């Protein structure tokens, strides 16, 4: 089905489906598809960080999206069941992230300890000075 003027969403949609199937859509169906799925593509997030890390046998990607929550309670519950937070992989990533933060904080404290004359562990400091 051809529209009178090119629509980027419809063009992308048709690029992903077989031409025979694309020819079966009427203008009303295309408009409903655009309303349903097109609005997702145009929404902007306050924070949108995407990083792809290539590796020899494939790669990994990281995505961090942050913005105002607009989903209803039912949809949130449905998505929580579909994508649970506490999985083994998520636990490892969260643990690694917390370990990096703790290491950075402790490193900062020990770097600043000497100039500020702060005694965090006086037993260790006494042994080192003797």
N, C-alpha and C positions, 0 to 999 in steps of 0.2 A: 504494500500500500504506500503510495507516494503522497506527501503533503504538499500544499501549494508553496510554502516556503520551508527551507531546511531547518530542522530543529535538532540541535546538538544532542539532546537526550535520545531522541528517536533514532538518530543516525548511529549513536553508540549502541543502542539496544539492538538494532538490526544487524550491526556488525558481529554480534555475539550469537545470533541464531541463524539457522539455515534459511536461505532465500525463499524456499517453498513455504516455510512457516511464516516468514515475514509478510508474504503476499496475502495471507489469510486475515490479517488484522484490518478492521474497519476504523474510521476516524474516532468513533466513540470509544472503542477499546483502547486505542493508542492514547487518547486523552486521559482515560482512567489510569492506565499504566504510568503515564507521566506524573499524574497527581500523586499516585501511591509511591513510586520509587524515585521520581525526579526530585522531590522535595528533600530527600535524604542527601543527595549529592550536593545540594546548594547550601546546606547548613554549615556554618562556620563554628569552630570551637575556639574558645579563648586561648587555649594552649594546644598546639598541634605539632608534636615532634615525631618524626618518622626517621628511623635509621635502619639501613640494610647492611648486613655484614656478610660478605661472600666467603665461602669456605670451599675447599676442593670438591667435596661431594654434596654440594647444595649450599644453602646459606640460612641465615637467621634474620629476622627482622624484629625491631622493637618499635612499639607505637605507644605514645603517651598522649592521650586526649583529655582535656579538662574543660569544663564549661558548666553552665547552669543546668541543673537536672530538670528535664521537662517531661519525663515519662511518668505515667500514672503508677499507683501502687500495684495493680494487677500485673502490669507489664514488667515491673521491677522484679516481682516474685517469680514470674515465668522465666525471665532471663537468668535469675539467680539459680533456678533449678537446671537450666540448660548449660550455664557456665559457672559452676561452683568456684568460690574463691579459694577454698582450702583443698588444694590438690597437692600431690608430691612435688610436681614441678614448680608450682607457685610458691610452695613452702621453701624450696631451695633458693629460688630467686629472692624472696623476701628476706630469708636468713642472710644471704650473701650481701644484699643491699644494707641491712642493718649492721653487719660486720664491717663493711666499708665505712659507714658513718661513724661507728664506734672507734675504729682505727684512726680515722681522720681527727675526731675529737680528742682522743688520747694523745695523738701526735702533737696537736696544737697545744694542749695543756703542757706537755713536757718541753716543748720549744719555748713557751712563754714562762715556764717555771723559773728558770735562772734569772732573766732580767727583772722579773717582778719580785724576786726573792721569796717565792712561795715554797713552803716545805710540804710537799704532798706525801712523801714517804721518808720520814726522817731517818729510819734505820738504814735504808739503802744509801741515803746521802752521807751518813756518818761512815759507813764502810768504804765508800768511794773516796772520801776525803782523807782517810787514814792510810 
